Amino acid sequence: MSSTENPDPTESIELPRRRRFVDLSPLREHPVFARLFIGTAISGVGYWVTTVAVGLFVFDITGDTFAVALVGGIALVPMIVAGLWGGMLADAFDRRFVLICSSIIAWAAILGIVALAAIDEFVEGRPEVWPLYVLTTLNAVAATISNATRSSVTPRIVPEHMVSRANALGGIAFGLQMTIGPALAGVLVAAIGFPLTFAVDAVLFTAGFLGVVGLPKLPPLTHTAKPGWRSLTDGVRFLRNAPNIRMSFIVDIVAMSLGRPYVLLPAIGASVLGGGAVTVGVLTAATAIGTFLTGLFSGPVAHVHRYGVAIGRAIMLFGAFTALFGVVIAVAATGWFGPVGQEWHQVNLPLLLLAALALVGTGASDEVSAIFRSTMLLTAAPDEMRGRLQGIFVVVVTGGPRVGDMFAGGLAVLTTLWLPPLAGGLAIVAIIAVLVRVQSTFRHYDARDPRP
């Protein structure tokens, strides 16, 4: 079947053969999806370059870990609003048009960050931090709307039985983005400075924009209320009667709010493990390697049907790896392995490798959860609700980490760098075990009979 806007649900479905490696059939058989996938993968590298470089830039200006945490904290409420509003836009209007508009706004914000870094480079004195907060918030708002809309597009350009495989491919793209982007950010900041590092994102963004422009028109399939109170209440009413989708949001909030050590990485690279910006890049990329490996070996996902069980076990494993990372940092903080410094050759290499392995585990287990959560949402919800539910989903997956950044940064300021990942990881294991136990419909969810 050729790629069309609305794949025929009566098309004969060939059962996927059992395989170990990722299934590439969504890319081979659906060129519209392939163009969007490739463009998003390339532009995502630039997004992660900027994400890591902004944290380093703020830390370079202020020397304050909590100031780094505020990059996400300040953007949290606007992102929540953008996610809800963007989901309503995606349900009420042509999704291609919404993607084009939000992409242009994000592009403008990136160019503003480039200009601010250039001013810092060539003008005497350090800049104020607040313009950077404003620009990163604008970029986050536009990206939230884009992500909500882009995710709701997938079932319109690939058939339903391929959605889980398409989501697994997304894990490979995300893994590559997070592997290459953060590592590239650390190297570029050290080699060419902040202005040109941010400019890389502006250039790579072009690929994502071309992927969006190449989409067909994607108008609503049924009449949907225009963005506003009625549209929002319709979505909330649906979610109130969708216990499985609702639980998929709750378990992810728990994981992301308590298992986010990334805001601590600049301080860890400066004073605990050593290595400075290079260590930050390596540790951030380690999570992405785990994500990539899960996507690469995602062949079995087409044969997994008990999504609730798979999600619960994956998130508990995520919590265990997060706690392990905290243990490694606690050992490094004792100073038993000698002094460290901010130069790349002054790193505590054995403990850096152990910390990286723990983060590989968090990335792999989180991606298992993400594949099944996103597939549950896209296949159990009707098309006219997918935008709004994706908006809530994007708020969860982007807002939860911001809460996590605030939790980790604030607790680290009050205590020590290793306590947030250790305590948060153990709490994740305990809370998820209880939630999955008490929500029986989620525990017994079967993808062969998807029910919201």
Protein Blocks (a to p, Z undefined) as FASTA:
>chain_A
ZZdfbdcfkbccddddddfbdcfklmmmmmmlmmmmmmmmmmmmmmmmmmmmmmmmmmmm
nopaklmmmmmmmmmmmmmmmmmmmmmmmmmmcfklmmmmmmmmmmmmmmmmmmmmmmmm
mpgciddfklmmmmmmmmmmmmmmmmmmmmmmmmmmccfklmmmmmmmmmmmmmmmmmmm
mmmmmmmmmmnojmlmmmmmmmmmmmmmmmmmmpccdddfbdcddedjklmmmmmmmmmm
mmklmmmmmmmmmmmmmmccklmmmmmmmmmngnijmlmmmmmmmmmmmmmmmmmmmmmm
mmpcblmlmmmmmmmmmmmmmmmmmmmmmmmmnomnopadfbfklccfklmmmmmmmmmm
mmmmmmmmmmmmmmmmmmmpcfklmmmmmmmmmmmmmmmmmmmmmmmmmmmmmmcmklmm
mmmmmmmmmmmmmmmmmmmmlmmocfklccZZ
